[in-house]
Amino acid sequence: MSGEPKWQDVLQLRKVKDHFIFTIESTGAWRPHEIFEYAVKLMMAKCDKVLEGLQKYPPPSDLGAEEWMED
């Protein structure tokens, strides 16, 4: 995505093996740390919903429960 010309001014992706580096810019309506906190809470809620959905379905018969959750 960052390789596309339309994103070059607003998005830059760099790779560091054990880090996730990003910059949050705000128009001023929210402070950057407020945007980050909101985004993390939203992502956690979405992950919880995915985990709840996965628990509703049994693992495939050819895998044990431990193997199913490891992938």
N, C-alpha and C positions, 0 to 999 in steps of 0.2 A: 504494500500500500504506500509506504513512504517513497518508493521509487517512482511513483507517478508524479508528473510535473505539478499537478494541481495541489498536491499535499506538501511539496518541498518547503514552503514557507512556514507551515504550521506543525509539521510532524517530522521528527527525525528519530530513527530507530538505530540504537547501538547495542552491541552484544558484549556483556560481561558475564562470565559463567555463573557466578553465584549472586548476582545482583539484578534488580529491576530498577532502572534509573528513569525517571520521568520528571517533567516539569508541569506544574499546574498554573495556568494563567487565568485570571479572573477579570471580568469587566467592572468589578467593584460591588456588584450586588451581593456576592458572597465572598468571604475571604478564602484564599486558597486552602487553608487547613480545614475550613468548614466543608468545602467541596470534597476534599479527600475523605473526611470522616463520614460524610453522607454516602459517598461511593462505596466505601468499605462496608458500611452497614447494609447497603442495598445488595452488594455482592454476597455477603454472608447469608442474607435472607434467601437469595436465589439458590445458593449452594444447599441450604437446609431443605428447600423444596425438592431439589434434585435427589438428595439423600432419602427423603421421605418417599419419593416415588420409586426409588430403587428397592426400598425395603418391602414394597407391596408385591414385588414379583420374585418368585423363587429362582434360584440359580439354575442354569441349564443342567440337565441330568448327567452330562458327562463331566461336570466340574463339581468339586466340593465347595462348600460355602466359603472357605478360606481362600481358595484359588479365585473364585468369582469376585471377591471384594479386592483382591490384590491388583487386578488389572484396572 
